Amino acid sequence: MPSKIFPVDEQHVGQRVDVVLADVLGLSRSRVQAILAAGDATQGGRTLGKSDRLDSSGIVSVYWHDE
């Protein structure tokens, strides 16, 4: 199971989670939205939704299954 754990770059603060994860992970936004719907992305222990916006606190953790 692939995973990525990273701090939020200043350039991504305030941006939608789905947009940032698609960029950082190199996945389509629809794939990222499925990952988010499954509850497989968190920031600082809080589960992220697709329209949430990233803040500068906490680390983002994402886990997904290869298609």
PDB file of N, CA, C and O in Angstrom:
ATOM      1  N   MET A   1       0.849  -1.175   0.000  1.00  0.00           N
ATOM      2  CA  MET A   1       0.000   0.000   0.000  1.00  0.00           C
ATOM      3  C   MET A   1       0.888   1.230   0.000  1.00  0.00           C
ATOM      4  O   MET A   1       1.637   1.449   0.951  1.00  0.00           O
ATOM      5  N   PRO A   2       0.817   2.028  -1.041  1.00  0.00           N
ATOM      6  CA  PRO A   2       1.613   3.262  -1.079  1.00  0.00           C
ATOM      7  C   PRO A   2       1.150   4.246  -0.004  1.00  0.00           C
ATOM      8  O   PRO A   2      -0.006   4.241   0.420  1.00  0.00           O
ATOM      9  N   SER A   3       2.073   5.073   0.413  1.00  0.00           N
ATOM     10  CA  SER A   3       1.732   6.109   1.388  1.00  0.00           C
ATOM     11  C   SER A   3       2.649   7.311   1.188  1.00  0.00           C
ATOM     12  O   SER A   3       3.702   7.219   0.557  1.00  0.00           O
ATOM     13  N   LYS A   4       2.222   8.426   1.739  1.00  0.00           N
ATOM     14  CA  LYS A   4       3.027   9.656   1.690  1.00  0.00           C
ATOM     15  C   LYS A   4       2.707  10.437   2.950  1.00  0.00           C
ATOM     16  O   LYS A   4       1.541  10.635   3.295  1.00  0.00           O
ATOM     17  N   ILE A   5       3.747  10.875   3.630  1.00  0.00           N
ATOM     18  CA  ILE A   5       3.622  11.699   4.823  1.00  0.00           C
ATOM     19  C   ILE A   5       4.482  12.934   4.583  1.00  0.00           C
ATOM     20  O   ILE A   5       5.671  12.826   4.282  1.00  0.00           O
ATOM     21  N   PHE A   6       3.864  14.117   4.720  1.00  0.00           N
ATOM     22  CA  PHE A   6       4.609  15.335   4.397  1.00  0.00           C
ATOM     23  C   PHE A   6       4.057  16.539   5.153  1.00  0.00           C
ATOM     24  O   PHE A   6       2.870  16.585   5.477  1.00  0.00           O
ATOM     25  N   PRO A   7       4.929  17.520   5.434  1.00  0.00           N
ATOM     26  CA  PRO A   7       4.446  18.785   5.999  1.00  0.00           C
ATOM     27  C   PRO A   7       3.834  19.617   4.881  1.00  0.00           C
ATOM     28  O   PRO A   7       4.168  19.431   3.711  1.00  0.00           O
ATOM     29  N   VAL A   8       2.949  20.522   5.232  1.00  0.00           N
ATOM     30  CA  VAL A   8       2.310  21.385   4.237  1.00  0.00           C
ATOM     31  C   VAL A   8       3.264  22.518   3.877  1.00  0.00           C
ATOM     32  O   VAL A   8       3.681  23.290   4.739  1.00  0.00           O
ATOM     33  N   ASP A   9       3.604  22.607   2.594  1.00  0.00           N
ATOM     34  CA  ASP A   9       4.436  23.715   2.109  1.00  0.00           C
ATOM     35  C   ASP A   9       3.642  25.012   2.199  1.00  0.00           C
ATOM     36  O   ASP A   9       2.414  25.013   2.116  1.00  0.00           O
ATOM     37  N   GLU A  10       4.352  26.094   2.367  1.00  0.00           N
ATOM     38  CA  GLU A  10       3.710  27.411   2.448  1.00  0.00           C
ATOM     39  C   GLU A  10       2.827  27.681   1.236  1.00  0.00           C
ATOM     40  O   GLU A  10       1.767  28.295   1.362  1.00  0.00           O
ATOM     41  N   GLN A  11       3.260  27.225   0.064  1.00  0.00           N
ATOM     42  CA  GLN A  11       2.494  27.466  -1.166  1.00  0.00           C
ATOM     43  C   GLN A  11       1.158  26.736  -1.178  1.00  0.00           C
ATOM     44  O   GLN A  11       0.259  27.109  -1.932  1.00  0.00           O
ATOM     45  N   HIS A  12       1.011  25.687  -0.341  1.00  0.00           N
ATOM     46  CA  HIS A  12      -0.232  24.910  -0.317  1.00  0.00           C
ATOM     47  C   HIS A  12      -1.185  25.313   0.801  1.00  0.00           C
ATOM     48  O   HIS A  12      -2.317  24.833   0.837  1.00  0.00           O
ATOM     49  N   VAL A  13      -0.762  26.173   1.705  1.00  0.00           N
ATOM     50  CA  VAL A  13      -1.624  26.609   2.803  1.00  0.00           C
ATOM     51  C   VAL A  13      -2.839  27.326   2.223  1.00  0.00           C
ATOM     52  O   VAL A  13      -2.700  28.237   1.406  1.00  0.00           O
ATOM     53  N   GLY A  14      -4.019  26.913   2.646  1.00  0.00           N
ATOM     54  CA  GLY A  14      -5.260  27.523   2.185  1.00  0.00           C
ATOM     55  C   GLY A  14      -5.842  26.902   0.930  1.00  0.00           C
ATOM     56  O   GLY A  14      -6.956  27.245   0.535  1.00  0.00           O
ATOM     57  N   GLN A  15      -5.108  25.986   0.287  1.00  0.00           N
ATOM     58  CA  GLN A  15      -5.610  25.347  -0.927  1.00  0.00           C
ATOM     59  C   GLN A  15      -6.454  24.126  -0.558  1.00  0.00           C
ATOM     60  O   GLN A  15      -6.306  23.552   0.521  1.00  0.00           O
ATOM     61  N   ARG A  16      -7.339  23.746  -1.476  1.00  0.00           N
ATOM     62  CA  ARG A  16      -8.170  22.559  -1.262  1.00  0.00           C
ATOM     63  C   ARG A  16      -7.301  21.306  -1.221  1.00  0.00           C
ATOM     64  O   ARG A  16      -6.331  21.166  -1.966  1.00  0.00           O
ATOM     65  N   VAL A  17      -7.680  20.416  -0.336  1.00  0.00           N
ATOM     66  CA  VAL A  17      -6.930  19.171  -0.145  1.00  0.00           C
ATOM     67  C   VAL A  17      -6.850  18.356  -1.429  1.00  0.00           C
ATOM     68  O   VAL A  17      -5.778  17.851  -1.765  1.00  0.00           O
ATOM     69  N   ASP A  18      -7.955  18.216  -2.154  1.00  0.00           N
ATOM     70  CA  ASP A  18      -7.928  17.373  -3.346  1.00  0.00           C
ATOM     71  C   ASP A  18      -6.981  17.909  -4.411  1.00  0.00           C
ATOM     72  O   ASP A  18      -6.321  17.135  -5.104  1.00  0.00           O
ATOM     73  N   VAL A  19      -6.914  19.216  -4.544  1.00  0.00           N
ATOM     74  CA  VAL A  19      -6.015  19.830  -5.532  1.00  0.00           C
ATOM     75  C   VAL A  19      -4.555  19.596  -5.144  1.00  0.00           C
ATOM     76  O   VAL A  19      -3.735  19.223  -5.982  1.00  0.00           O
ATOM     77  N   VAL A  20      -4.239  19.817  -3.873  1.00  0.00           N
ATOM     78  CA  VAL A  20      -2.854  19.649  -3.400  1.00  0.00           C
ATOM     79  C   VAL A  20      -2.422  18.193  -3.505  1.00  0.00           C
ATOM     80  O   VAL A  20      -1.330  17.909  -3.997  1.00  0.00           O
ATOM     81  N   LEU A  21      -3.256  17.273  -3.052  1.00  0.00           N
ATOM     82  CA  LEU A  21      -2.866  15.861  -3.097  1.00  0.00           C
ATOM     83  C   LEU A  21      -2.701  15.361  -4.525  1.00  0.00           C
ATOM     84  O   LEU A  21      -1.802  14.564  -4.793  1.00  0.00           O
ATOM     85  N   ALA A  22      -3.541  15.806  -5.442  1.00  0.00           N
ATOM     86  CA  ALA A  22      -3.366  15.411  -6.840  1.00  0.00           C
ATOM     87  C   ALA A  22      -2.007  15.864  -7.349  1.00  0.00           C
ATOM     88  O   ALA A  22      -1.326  15.128  -8.064  1.00  0.00           O
ATOM     89  N   ASP A  23      -1.615  17.078  -6.977  1.00  0.00           N
ATOM     90  CA  ASP A  23      -0.314  17.618  -7.391  1.00  0.00           C
ATOM     91  C   ASP A  23       0.835  16.861  -6.731  1.00  0.00           C
ATOM     92  O   ASP A  23       1.769  16.437  -7.411  1.00  0.00           O
ATOM     93  N   VAL A  24       0.773  16.691  -5.435  1.00  0.00           N
ATOM     94  CA  VAL A  24       1.874  16.072  -4.676  1.00  0.00           C
ATOM     95  C   VAL A  24       2.012  14.585  -5.001  1.00  0.00           C
ATOM     96  O   VAL A  24       3.127  14.074  -5.110  1.00  0.00           O
ATOM     97  N   LEU A  25       0.892  13.894  -5.154  1.00  0.00           N
ATOM     98  CA  LEU A  25       0.933  12.441  -5.380  1.00  0.00           C
ATOM     99  C   LEU A  25       1.007  12.054  -6.854  1.00  0.00           C
ATOM    100  O   LEU A  25       1.330  10.912  -7.180  1.00  0.00           O
ATOM    101  N   GLY A  26       0.710  13.005  -7.749  1.00  0.00           N
ATOM    102  CA  GLY A  26       0.711  12.688  -9.174  1.00  0.00           C
ATOM    103  C   GLY A  26      -0.459  11.807  -9.578  1.00  0.00           C
ATOM    104  O   GLY A  26      -0.364  11.036 -10.533  1.00  0.00           O
ATOM    105  N   LEU A  27      -1.577  11.925  -8.840  1.00  0.00           N
ATOM    106  CA  LEU A  27      -2.778  11.156  -9.139  1.00  0.00           C
ATOM    107  C   LEU A  27      -3.852  12.099  -9.669  1.00  0.00           C
ATOM    108  O   LEU A  27      -3.759  13.315  -9.499  1.00  0.00           O
ATOM    109  N   SER A  28      -4.871  11.531 -10.312  1.00  0.00           N
ATOM    110  CA  SER A  28      -5.982  12.355 -10.789  1.00  0.00           C
ATOM    111  C   SER A  28      -6.789  12.853  -9.595  1.00  0.00           C
ATOM    112  O   SER A  28      -6.767  12.251  -8.521  1.00  0.00           O
ATOM    113  N   ARG A  29      -7.502  13.962  -9.797  1.00  0.00           N
ATOM    114  CA  ARG A  29      -8.336  14.487  -8.709  1.00  0.00           C
ATOM    115  C   ARG A  29      -9.442  13.509  -8.351  1.00  0.00           C
ATOM    116  O   ARG A  29      -9.809  13.402  -7.181  1.00  0.00           O
ATOM    117  N   SER A  30      -9.981  12.793  -9.329  1.00  0.00           N
ATOM    118  CA  SER A  30     -11.033  11.822  -9.017  1.00  0.00           C
ATOM    119  C   SER A  30     -10.482  10.683  -8.159  1.00  0.00           C
ATOM    120  O   SER A  30     -11.166  10.196  -7.260  1.00  0.00           O
ATOM    121  N   ARG A  31      -9.256  10.262  -8.432  1.00  0.00           N
ATOM    122  CA  ARG A  31      -8.621   9.214  -7.608  1.00  0.00           C
ATOM    123  C   ARG A  31      -8.381   9.740  -6.198  1.00  0.00           C
ATOM    124  O   ARG A  31      -8.636   9.036  -5.221  1.00  0.00           O
ATOM    125  N   VAL A  32      -7.895  10.963  -6.087  1.00  0.00           N
ATOM    126  CA  VAL A  32      -7.653  11.578  -4.780  1.00  0.00           C
ATOM    127  C   VAL A  32      -8.967  11.725  -4.016  1.00  0.00           C
ATOM    128  O   VAL A  32      -9.009  11.484  -2.810  1.00  0.00           O
ATOM    129  N   GLN A  33     -10.032  12.116  -4.701  1.00  0.00           N
ATOM    130  CA  GLN A  33     -11.324  12.261  -4.036  1.00  0.00           C
ATOM    131  C   GLN A  33     -11.820  10.926  -3.495  1.00  0.00           C
ATOM    132  O   GLN A  33     -12.458  10.891  -2.443  1.00  0.00           O
ATOM    133  N   ALA A  34     -11.538   9.828  -4.191  1.00  0.00           N
ATOM    134  CA  ALA A  34     -11.900   8.498  -3.693  1.00  0.00           C
ATOM    135  C   ALA A  34     -11.091   8.151  -2.438  1.00  0.00           C
ATOM    136  O   ALA A  34     -11.623   7.564  -1.496  1.00  0.00           O
ATOM    137  N   ILE A  35      -9.818   8.514  -2.432  1.00  0.00           N
ATOM    138  CA  ILE A  35      -8.961   8.293  -1.257  1.00  0.00           C
ATOM    139  C   ILE A  35      -9.512   9.079  -0.074  1.00  0.00           C
ATOM    140  O   ILE A  35      -9.592   8.560   1.039  1.00  0.00           O
ATOM    141  N   LEU A  36      -9.890  10.329  -0.316  1.00  0.00           N
ATOM    142  CA  LEU A  36     -10.446  11.165   0.743  1.00  0.00           C
ATOM    143  C   LEU A  36     -11.782  10.623   1.238  1.00  0.00           C
ATOM    144  O   LEU A  36     -12.043  10.633   2.441  1.00  0.00           O
ATOM    145  N   ALA A  37     -12.626  10.153   0.333  1.00  0.00           N
ATOM    146  CA  ALA A  37     -13.934   9.601   0.716  1.00  0.00           C
ATOM    147  C   ALA A  37     -13.781   8.355   1.584  1.00  0.00           C
ATOM    148  O   ALA A  37     -14.626   8.068   2.432  1.00  0.00           O
ATOM    149  N   ALA A  38     -12.692   7.618   1.361  1.00  0.00           N
ATOM    150  CA  ALA A  38     -12.421   6.421   2.166  1.00  0.00           C
ATOM    151  C   ALA A  38     -11.840   6.760   3.538  1.00  0.00           C
ATOM    152  O   ALA A  38     -11.664   5.877   4.378  1.00  0.00           O
ATOM    153  N   GLY A  39     -11.543   8.037   3.759  1.00  0.00           N
ATOM    154  CA  GLY A  39     -10.985   8.449   5.044  1.00  0.00           C
ATOM    155  C   GLY A  39      -9.508   8.161   5.196  1.00  0.00           C
ATOM    156  O   GLY A  39      -9.004   8.044   6.313  1.00  0.00           O
ATOM    157  N   ASP A  40      -8.802   8.044   4.063  1.00  0.00           N
ATOM    158  CA  ASP A  40      -7.398   7.640   4.079  1.00  0.00           C
ATOM    159  C   ASP A  40      -6.406   8.794   4.029  1.00  0.00           C
ATOM    160  O   ASP A  40      -5.245   8.600   3.669  1.00  0.00           O
ATOM    161  N   ALA A  41      -6.855   9.986   4.388  1.00  0.00           N
ATOM    162  CA  ALA A  41      -5.952  11.142   4.443  1.00  0.00           C
ATOM    163  C   ALA A  41      -6.263  11.934   5.713  1.00  0.00           C
ATOM    164  O   ALA A  41      -7.421  12.215   6.021  1.00  0.00           O
ATOM    165  N   THR A  42      -5.212  12.284   6.435  1.00  0.00           N
ATOM    166  CA  THR A  42      -5.377  13.057   7.669  1.00  0.00           C
ATOM    167  C   THR A  42      -4.363  14.189   7.724  1.00  0.00           C
ATOM    168  O   THR A  42      -3.322  14.147   7.068  1.00  0.00           O
ATOM    169  N   GLN A  43      -4.687  15.195   8.515  1.00  0.00           N
ATOM    170  CA  GLN A  43      -3.736  16.258   8.833  1.00  0.00           C
ATOM    171  C   GLN A  43      -3.825  16.477  10.331  1.00  0.00           C
ATOM    172  O   GLN A  43      -4.874  16.851  10.856  1.00  0.00           O
ATOM    173  N   GLY A  44      -2.718  16.241  11.011  1.00  0.00           N
ATOM    174  CA  GLY A  44      -2.693  16.405  12.452  1.00  0.00           C
ATOM    175  C   GLY A  44      -3.693  15.512  13.163  1.00  0.00           C
ATOM    176  O   GLY A  44      -4.221  15.890  14.209  1.00  0.00           O
ATOM    177  N   GLY A  45      -3.965  14.331  12.615  1.00  0.00           N
ATOM    178  CA  GLY A  45      -4.894  13.388  13.214  1.00  0.00           C
ATOM    179  C   GLY A  45      -6.348  13.586  12.821  1.00  0.00           C
ATOM    180  O   GLY A  45      -7.196  12.783  13.209  1.00  0.00           O
ATOM    181  N   ARG A  46      -6.662  14.628  12.066  1.00  0.00           N
ATOM    182  CA  ARG A  46      -8.034  14.922  11.630  1.00  0.00           C
ATOM    183  C   ARG A  46      -8.232  14.396  10.214  1.00  0.00           C
ATOM    184  O   ARG A  46      -7.434  14.691   9.324  1.00  0.00           O
ATOM    185  N   THR A  47      -9.290  13.619  10.001  1.00  0.00           N
ATOM    186  CA  THR A  47      -9.596  13.099   8.674  1.00  0.00           C
ATOM    187  C   THR A  47      -9.984  14.249   7.758  1.00  0.00           C
ATOM    188  O   THR A  47     -10.781  15.113   8.121  1.00  0.00           O
ATOM    189  N   LEU A  48      -9.403  14.242   6.561  1.00  0.00           N
ATOM    190  CA  LEU A  48      -9.626  15.319   5.601  1.00  0.00           C
ATOM    191  C   LEU A  48     -10.720  14.968   4.603  1.00  0.00           C
ATOM    192  O   LEU A  48     -10.834  13.821   4.172  1.00  0.00           O
ATOM    193  N   GLY A  49     -11.520  15.962   4.240  1.00  0.00           N
ATOM    194  CA  GLY A  49     -12.516  15.835   3.181  1.00  0.00           C
ATOM    195  C   GLY A  49     -12.032  16.565   1.944  1.00  0.00           C
ATOM    196  O   GLY A  49     -11.111  17.378   2.021  1.00  0.00           O
ATOM    197  N   LYS A  50     -12.647  16.280   0.801  1.00  0.00           N
ATOM    198  CA  LYS A  50     -12.142  16.826  -0.460  1.00  0.00           C
ATOM    199  C   LYS A  50     -12.164  18.344  -0.536  1.00  0.00           C
ATOM    200  O   LYS A  50     -11.317  18.940  -1.201  1.00  0.00           O
ATOM    201  N   SER A  51     -13.117  18.978   0.133  1.00  0.00           N
ATOM    202  CA  SER A  51     -13.188  20.435   0.037  1.00  0.00           C
ATOM    203  C   SER A  51     -12.523  21.145   1.209  1.00  0.00           C
ATOM    204  O   SER A  51     -12.537  22.374   1.284  1.00  0.00           O
ATOM    205  N   ASP A  52     -11.932  20.365   2.135  1.00  0.00           N
ATOM    206  CA  ASP A  52     -11.180  20.985   3.224  1.00  0.00           C
ATOM    207  C   ASP A  52      -9.991  21.741   2.657  1.00  0.00           C
ATOM    208  O   ASP A  52      -9.489  21.426   1.578  1.00  0.00           O
ATOM    209  N   ARG A  53      -9.558  22.732   3.395  1.00  0.00           N
ATOM    210  CA  ARG A  53      -8.374  23.503   2.994  1.00  0.00           C
ATOM    211  C   ARG A  53      -7.256  23.223   3.983  1.00  0.00           C
ATOM    212  O   ARG A  53      -7.480  23.130   5.190  1.00  0.00           O
ATOM    213  N   LEU A  54      -6.053  23.091   3.452  1.00  0.00           N
ATOM    214  CA  LEU A  54      -4.904  22.784   4.302  1.00  0.00           C
ATOM    215  C   LEU A  54      -4.473  24.003   5.103  1.00  0.00           C
ATOM    216  O   LEU A  54      -4.530  25.136   4.625  1.00  0.00           O
ATOM    217  N   ASP A  55      -4.046  23.746   6.320  1.00  0.00           N
ATOM    218  CA  ASP A  55      -3.454  24.818   7.111  1.00  0.00           C
ATOM    219  C   ASP A  55      -2.000  24.451   7.384  1.00  0.00           C
ATOM    220  O   ASP A  55      -1.547  23.372   7.003  1.00  0.00           O
ATOM    221  N   SER A  56      -1.287  25.325   8.027  1.00  0.00           N
ATOM    222  CA  SER A  56       0.154  25.128   8.202  1.00  0.00           C
ATOM    223  C   SER A  56       0.494  24.227   9.382  1.00  0.00           C
ATOM    224  O   SER A  56       1.665  23.909   9.594  1.00  0.00           O
ATOM    225  N   SER A  57      -0.502  23.811  10.151  1.00  0.00           N
ATOM    226  CA  SER A  57      -0.216  22.969  11.316  1.00  0.00           C
ATOM    227  C   SER A  57      -0.387  21.494  10.972  1.00  0.00           C
ATOM    228  O   SER A  57      -1.240  21.128  10.163  1.00  0.00           O
ATOM    229  N   GLY A  58       0.411  20.677  11.580  1.00  0.00           N
ATOM    230  CA  GLY A  58       0.264  19.237  11.405  1.00  0.00           C
ATOM    231  C   GLY A  58       0.867  18.705  10.129  1.00  0.00           C
ATOM    232  O   GLY A  58       1.177  19.444   9.195  1.00  0.00           O
ATOM    233  N   ILE A  59       1.020  17.414  10.123  1.00  0.00           N
ATOM    234  CA  ILE A  59       1.590  16.668   9.003  1.00  0.00           C
ATOM    235  C   ILE A  59       0.440  15.986   8.271  1.00  0.00           C
ATOM    236  O   ILE A  59      -0.498  15.498   8.900  1.00  0.00           O
ATOM    237  N   VAL A  60       0.513  15.955   6.954  1.00  0.00           N
ATOM    238  CA  VAL A  60      -0.479  15.257   6.141  1.00  0.00           C
ATOM    239  C   VAL A  60      -0.007  13.827   5.924  1.00  0.00           C
ATOM    240  O   VAL A  60       1.136  13.586   5.536  1.00  0.00           O
ATOM    241  N   SER A  61      -0.907  12.881   6.181  1.00  0.00           N
ATOM    242  CA  SER A  61      -0.633  11.457   5.959  1.00  0.00           C
ATOM    243  C   SER A  61      -1.680  10.919   5.002  1.00  0.00           C
ATOM    244  O   SER A  61      -2.876  11.138   5.193  1.00  0.00           O
ATOM    245  N   VAL A  62      -1.229  10.212   3.968  1.00  0.00           N
ATOM    246  CA  VAL A  62      -2.139   9.663   2.958  1.00  0.00           C
ATOM    247  C   VAL A  62      -1.737   8.222   2.676  1.00  0.00           C
ATOM    248  O   VAL A  62      -0.557   7.912   2.515  1.00  0.00           O
ATOM    249  N   TYR A  63      -2.737   7.345   2.619  1.00  0.00           N
ATOM    250  CA  TYR A  63      -2.524   5.943   2.285  1.00  0.00           C
ATOM    251  C   TYR A  63      -3.518   5.565   1.203  1.00  0.00           C
ATOM    252  O   TYR A  63      -4.672   5.990   1.255  1.00  0.00           O
ATOM    253  N   TRP A  64      -3.098   4.781   0.228  1.00  0.00           N
ATOM    254  CA  TRP A  64      -4.005   4.373  -0.845  1.00  0.00           C
ATOM    255  C   TRP A  64      -3.593   3.028  -1.398  1.00  0.00           C
ATOM    256  O   TRP A  64      -2.472   2.565  -1.190  1.00  0.00           O
ATOM    257  N   HIS A  65      -4.520   2.412  -2.107  1.00  0.00           N
ATOM    258  CA  HIS A  65      -4.277   1.133  -2.758  1.00  0.00           C
ATOM    259  C   HIS A  65      -4.025   1.370  -4.242  1.00  0.00           C
ATOM    260  O   HIS A  65      -4.686   2.203  -4.863  1.00  0.00           O
ATOM    261  N   ASP A  66      -3.080   0.648  -4.803  1.00  0.00           N
ATOM    262  CA  ASP A  66      -2.845   0.752  -6.241  1.00  0.00           C
ATOM    263  C   ASP A  66      -4.070   0.226  -6.974  1.00  0.00           C
ATOM    264  O   ASP A  66      -4.734  -0.710  -6.527  1.00  0.00           O
ATOM    265  N   GLU A  67      -4.345   0.842  -8.094  1.00  0.00           N
ATOM    266  CA  GLU A  67      -5.497   0.399  -8.898  1.00  0.00           C
ATOM    267  C   GLU A  67      -5.101  -0.746  -9.783  1.00  0.00           C
ATOM    268  O   GLU A  67      -5.928  -1.260 -10.536  1.00  0.00           O
TER     269      GLU A  67
END
